[in-house]
Amino acid sequence: MSRSMTESRFRYLAEAYGSHIERWPEAERTAARALLADRPELERVLASEAELDAVFEELGAPEVPSSLERRLLDIPKRVVRPRRERAWAWFFPAVGWAAAAAVGLWIGGQLDGSALSTGNGIDDSEAWVELAAGDLAVLEEAP
Amino acid sequence: MDWERSEPSAGDTQLVLAVAGGDQGAYQELVRRHAPRIHHFVRKIVRDPADAEDVTQETFLRLWLRAAEYQPTARVTTWLFRIAHNLAIDRLRARGRVEALPDADAEPAPASVSQTVLVHRKQRAEALEAALAGLPERQSAALTLVHLQGLSGAEASEVLGVSPEALESLLARGRRALRARLAAFGEKAE
């Protein structure tokens, strides 16, 4: 983006982000560099902020106390995560029921009518359905 | 300072996704990569070493337990800093140490760091640490994220949950306050 920038905006950004323009908001860097090229005296603004930047840069690299690092690394050993089964919880019972139904259908398909005959004379599939529904009259009607 | 300017590895996202699947090695790699920065940032906010350790531990506990909630639209660093910042603020609230009006502090008088004749680098670093510790929490957090941890303005505003304009204001006032405090320190040292 190459919008123009005012001097006050340049000063404000330097005050906020420091002397390194590459650390300023990306959308404003080009305009800032263009303004700096037009107004070289603004280098003094950056130089002033560079003093504070240098102080920041003198801070050493952070370290984690070794006891804390050990505790952090051990978290997976100490904390058991809840099993992520909610999304699949429906799956296994559903598969079980489907498998049972499939096996039932397969067995049913393997049997011929005589295998279902119990010798009580009920060979009509509709009669079996009525019997299953509790209609005992089927038995009385059987030959 | 390499640690503060370095971009996090492109593998961070893959590591978090592996942690979501229960990979302990991936979790430990993320601890090694990010714990120093997270702990350093948290210390700047809560200021108490024991509290800082607790908050850092809680942050990585969240990583272990809630990695599946990570949205790859945000950088892992930003996500971890946001968790750490929220936990740190909770800790300060529990301690009754959150400033009622964190941005309403008085404007310090402009000062030049060059007034500070701090002979040793260690002294300067200690002065900066002390000056940061004396700032309102949000200014201190903004300065730490941008100037010590190397986050961009956009990332820092996301971590702190403020607009980019508000972040700039926090940074500008924070740096102004630091200059004044460092100048005062330098005058004492002279």
Interface residues (C-beta under 8 A of the other chain):
Chain A: Y12 L13 E15 A16 Y17 G18 R23 W24 P25 E26 S48 E49 E51 L52 D53 V55 F56 E57 E58 L59 G60 A61 P62 E63 V64 P65 L68 E69 R71 L72 L73 I75 P76 K77 V79 R81 P82 R84
Chain B: M1 D2 W3 G22 Q24 Y27 Q28 V31 A35 P36 R37 H39 H40 E53 T56 Q57 F60 L61 W64 L65 A68 S112 V113 S114 R121 R124 A125 A127 L128 E129 V146 H147 L148 S152 G153 A154 P164 L167 E168 S169 L171 A172 R175 R176 L178 R179 L182
